[in-house]
Amino acid sequence: MSYQHGISILERPTPVIPPIQTSAGVQVVVGTAPIHLAKDYTRAVNNPIITYSWGEAVENLGYSDDWDKFTLCQSMDVSYRRFNVAPVIFINVLDPKVHKEDKENETVNIVNKVAGLEVQGVLLDSIVVKGTDAATTYEKDVDYDAGFDKDGNVVINILEGGNIQQGIAELKLNYTKLDPKKVTKLDIIGGYDAAVNKYYGLELVNQVYPKFGVVPGLLLAPGWSHIPEVASVIDAKSIKINGNFNCMNVLDIDSEEVVSYQDAREWKNNHSYTSQFSMVCYPKVQIGERKYWYSAIIAALTAYTDAQNDDVPYKSPSNKRLPITGTVLADGTEVFLDQLQGNFLNGAGIITAININGWRSWGNNTAVYPASTDPKDRFIPIRRVFNWWGNTFIQTYFQKVDEPTNYRLIESIVDSENIRGNGLQAKGQIAGAKIEFLEAENPMTDILNGKITFIQKIGAFPPAEDIVNILEFDPTILSDALFGGDQ
């Protein structure tokens, strides 16, 4: 070491670690998309895609108004057109290698050097253009080019100087088109193929954090979650994601089977929609003539509510304005629930919508209610605060794993978490939080095995869902008003 003469400065790492900010309400949506309209449909199959805008979603997944066939599109519409909330992660399971239909020698008419094929789901790179005899095959970009019109139909333009001669009135086409009807609940549930080392469907939820560094906040599959087998897997995939993280899932009750709100509770219980990590919705909703699965609306609303509150999920998504025009059953029959009927559903752990000075979301309870009345499991905002707190704790202090188990390590975690809790308390986002490292919870056998345990108490606010004002008539006030001035 050189001889020192003067003043020098050294810096130590800050003992208080700022928490990593995560998006508490990031939606992960599983379903089907019109990937034939995407820029590169090959990368949109069983591959999580993160989007931050409407344009990104359409570019990477395509868009269609046929939501029965392409279920991801309604979440695209709700998230980016109705609530303008991002990011949203989409997982499309519609596979052109599996869910397809091959067509041969279909005739299209040529009008003004343009041939139109009014068929949805056509894969452009599968089109083979032939002459009327079906023997001559024409070359793309030499004899013709192909694209989509605004409705998703194929348009074939005859190019000047090509081999398709003037006067030909029709062409023959071979092509492959997507067949969303071949997608089943098993495709949504997914799995793992060891032969090709590939995951499918809901199994891809575990790839979201390693791929994007984003923890799922809300897991949903509108158009599929009303199927009990799918809902069960959605709930299972919401817990211990990557072995660490928890999130909420948003499910629908089948409004084709359940046509009366009075039957919703029995259906929910019989089909085991009863998890503390589930937000169960009934019935469907509509905007104008368009019908939506309510789970798509509630998930986007929840993410929007978080975004309006510093990305801390301490506020309930209940009693928030909804951009809807009505509630409906699967067949489009309108349903009008008053507050008492809405409360009946809330008492069964079901979220609904009521019209009181405008349409509002209605319901604070997770699906575990009324089987459990533990506030951290029953109330949606408290359950979400616990999920979020645990997820951010893991992310923030992961850097401390494998560090020496000394006083400085323990002090840095305790001080950082208490500062964090005090900050949230000062903003009115929680009632308070406190973390401790107790000798009773850390026997020497655990410490010698490399395990240390902290006890953290969190006071999250329950929603004020029952506000009571007791009115009482006081005759003395009347007497004072009439006679008090003369005395």
ABEGO torsion letter per residue (X at the ends): XBBBBEBBBBBBBBABBBBBBBBAABBBBBEBBBAAABABAAAABGBBBBBABAAAAAAAAEBBABAAABAAAAAAAAAAAAAGBOBBBBBBABBAAABBBBBBGBBBBBBGGBBBBBBBGBBAAABBBBBAAGABBBBBGAABBBBBBAAGBBBBBBBBGBABBBGBABBBBBBBBBBAAABBAAAAAEEBBAAAGBBBEAAAAAAAAAAAGBBBABBBBBGAAABAAAAAAAAAAABGBGGABBBBBBBBBBAAABABAAAAAAAAAAAGBABAABBBBOBBBBBEABBBBAAAAAAAAAAAAAAABGGBAABBABGBBBBBAEBBBAAGBBBBBBAAAAAAAAAAGBBBBBBBGEBBBBEABBAAOAABABAAAABAAAAAAAAAAAAAAAAAAAAABGBBBBAAAAAAAAAAAAAAAAAAAAAGABAEBBBBBBAAABBAAAAAAGBBBBBBBBBBBBBBABBBBBBBBBAAAAAAAAAAAAX
